[in-house]
Amino acid sequence: MAADMAVKAVKAPPPAPFDPWDVAFGAGIMSDYIFRGVTQSNHNPSVTAYFEPRYNVNKDLQLYIGTSTESISFANRAAAEVDVYGGIRPTFGAFAFDIGVWGYLYPGGTCYFARRPTPPASCSARSAQPTPC
């Protein structure tokens, strides 16, 4: 008899408004930070964290920018690797692409193999005239 009872239909709530902003973040601990087969942490544990705000233009196109930081142990005394990146992620049906740029910074490190600027041609040691260099 319960199946024959009249039930008042409940109206479905309206869909949530579209919010184009999204954010991804995270952190991790690894026993050895290895990049392309070379240890970046001198075979010691390393920590990492990232933060990536995203803007969804529509359901098939996303813009993003982010930063990632890893602890390292380099001979040049740099203690951290800071990665800065950004790009665009278009989707075409079942195909998703990620087109972007990535830059690496090593704050606190010494650049051992930096090129020294060469003096201008007018500052030749053979010049008889004194020139300001």
BATILUM-534581 format. One record per residue (C-alpha): residue number from 1; x, y, z; residue in three letters. Coordinates in nm, 2 decimals. Example, Ala and Ser with C-alpha at 12.3 -4.5 7.8 and 13.67 -1.06 7.14 Angstrom:
> 1	1.23	-0.45	0.78	Ala
> 2	1.37	-0.11	0.71	Ser
This chain:
> 1	0.00	0.00	0.00	Met
> 2	0.29	0.24	0.06	Ala
> 3	0.37	0.23	-0.32	Ala
> 4	0.02	0.38	-0.39	Asp
> 5	0.07	0.68	-0.16	Met
> 6	0.09	1.02	-0.31	Ala
> 7	0.43	1.18	-0.27	Val
> 8	0.50	1.55	-0.31	Lys
> 9	0.78	1.60	-0.56	Ala
> 10	1.08	1.79	-0.43	Val
> 11	1.22	2.05	-0.67	Lys
> 12	1.59	2.01	-0.75	Ala
> 13	1.81	2.29	-0.63	Pro
> 14	1.95	2.52	-0.90	Pro
> 15	2.30	2.44	-1.03	Pro
> 16	2.59	2.62	-0.87	Ala
> 17	2.71	2.92	-1.06	Pro
> 18	3.02	2.87	-1.27	Phe
> 19	3.34	2.97	-1.09	Asp
> 20	3.64	3.00	-1.33	Pro
> 21	3.90	3.00	-1.06	Trp
> 22	4.07	2.69	-0.93	Asp
> 23	4.38	2.62	-0.72	Val
> 24	4.61	2.32	-0.68	Ala
> 25	4.87	2.29	-0.40	Phe
> 26	5.06	2.02	-0.23	Gly
> 27	5.38	1.91	-0.05	Ala
> 28	5.59	1.60	-0.03	Gly
> 29	5.90	1.43	0.12	Ile
> 30	6.13	1.22	-0.08	Met
> 31	6.42	1.00	0.02	Ser
> 32	6.64	1.13	-0.26	Asp
> 33	6.56	1.40	-0.52	Tyr
> 34	6.67	1.25	-0.85	Ile
> 35	6.63	1.44	-1.18	Phe
> 36	6.73	1.26	-1.50	Arg
> 37	6.94	1.01	-1.31	Gly
> 38	7.14	1.26	-1.11	Val
> 39	7.08	1.32	-0.74	Thr
> 40	6.99	1.68	-0.66	Gln
> 41	7.00	1.63	-0.28	Ser
> 42	7.33	1.45	-0.25	Asn
> 43	7.15	1.12	-0.16	His
> 44	6.97	1.29	0.13	Asn
> 45	6.60	1.34	0.19	Pro
> 46	6.44	1.64	0.02	Ser
> 47	6.11	1.83	0.07	Val
> 48	5.90	1.99	-0.20	Thr
> 49	5.59	2.21	-0.22	Ala
> 50	5.39	2.37	-0.50	Tyr
> 51	5.11	2.62	-0.56	Phe
> 52	4.92	2.66	-0.88	Glu
> 53	4.63	2.90	-0.94	Pro
> 54	4.43	2.82	-1.25	Arg
> 55	4.17	3.01	-1.46	Tyr
> 56	3.92	2.81	-1.66	Asn
> 57	3.82	3.02	-1.96	Val
> 58	3.56	2.75	-2.05	Asn
> 59	3.53	2.37	-2.00	Lys
> 60	3.80	2.31	-2.27	Asp
> 61	4.06	2.58	-2.20	Leu
> 62	4.26	2.65	-1.88	Gln
> 63	4.53	2.91	-1.81	Leu
> 64	4.77	2.85	-1.52	Tyr
> 65	5.08	2.99	-1.34	Ile
> 66	5.26	2.83	-1.05	Gly
> 67	5.57	2.78	-0.84	Thr
> 68	5.74	2.48	-0.70	Ser
> 69	6.02	2.46	-0.45	Thr
> 70	6.25	2.17	-0.37	Glu
> 71	6.53	2.14	-0.11	Ser
> 72	6.86	2.05	-0.28	Ile
> 73	7.23	2.01	-0.19	Ser
> 74	7.46	2.15	-0.47	Phe
> 75	7.83	2.21	-0.47	Ala
> 76	7.77	2.58	-0.54	Asn
> 77	7.60	2.60	-0.19	Arg
> 78	7.25	2.66	-0.33	Ala
> 79	7.00	2.51	-0.08	Ala
> 80	6.68	2.54	-0.28	Ala
> 81	6.55	2.51	-0.63	Glu
> 82	6.26	2.74	-0.72	Val
> 83	6.07	2.66	-1.03	Asp
> 84	5.84	2.92	-1.19	Val
> 85	5.60	2.81	-1.47	Tyr
> 86	5.29	2.90	-1.66	Gly
> 87	5.10	2.80	-1.96	Gly
> 88	4.77	2.70	-2.13	Ile
> 89	4.59	2.36	-2.12	Arg
> 90	4.35	2.32	-2.42	Pro
> 91	4.13	2.01	-2.46	Thr
> 92	4.00	1.88	-2.80	Phe
> 93	3.76	1.60	-2.74	Gly
> 94	3.96	1.31	-2.59	Ala
> 95	4.29	1.49	-2.65	Phe
> 96	4.43	1.72	-2.37	Ala
> 97	4.75	1.93	-2.42	Phe
> 98	4.97	2.13	-2.19	Asp
> 99	5.17	2.41	-2.35	Ile
> 100	5.39	2.61	-2.12	Gly
> 101	5.72	2.75	-2.01	Val
> 102	5.93	2.66	-1.70	Trp
> 103	6.22	2.84	-1.54	Gly
> 104	6.46	2.73	-1.27	Tyr
> 105	6.61	2.95	-1.00	Leu
> 106	6.88	2.85	-0.75	Tyr
> 107	6.89	3.13	-0.48	Pro
> 108	7.20	3.16	-0.27	Gly
> 109	7.42	2.96	-0.51	Gly
> 110	7.75	3.07	-0.65	Thr
> 111	7.80	3.08	-1.03	Cys
> 112	8.15	2.93	-1.07	Tyr
> 113	8.15	2.93	-1.45	Phe
> 114	8.02	3.28	-1.51	Ala
> 115	8.17	3.46	-1.81	Arg
> 116	8.34	3.78	-1.73	Arg
> 117	8.25	4.07	-1.96	Pro
> 118	8.51	4.15	-2.22	Thr
> 119	8.63	4.51	-2.23	Pro
> 120	8.54	4.72	-2.52	Pro
> 121	8.77	4.73	-2.82	Ala
> 122	8.88	5.09	-2.73	Ser
> 123	9.03	4.96	-2.40	Cys
> 124	9.31	4.77	-2.57	Ser
> 125	9.64	4.75	-2.39	Ala
> 126	9.82	4.85	-2.71	Arg
> 127	9.64	5.18	-2.72	Ser
> 128	9.88	5.48	-2.67	Ala
> 129	9.59	5.71	-2.59	Gln
> 130	9.44	5.68	-2.24	Pro
> 131	9.08	5.59	-2.27	Thr
> 132	8.82	5.57	-2.00	Pro
> 133	8.72	5.20	-1.95	Cys
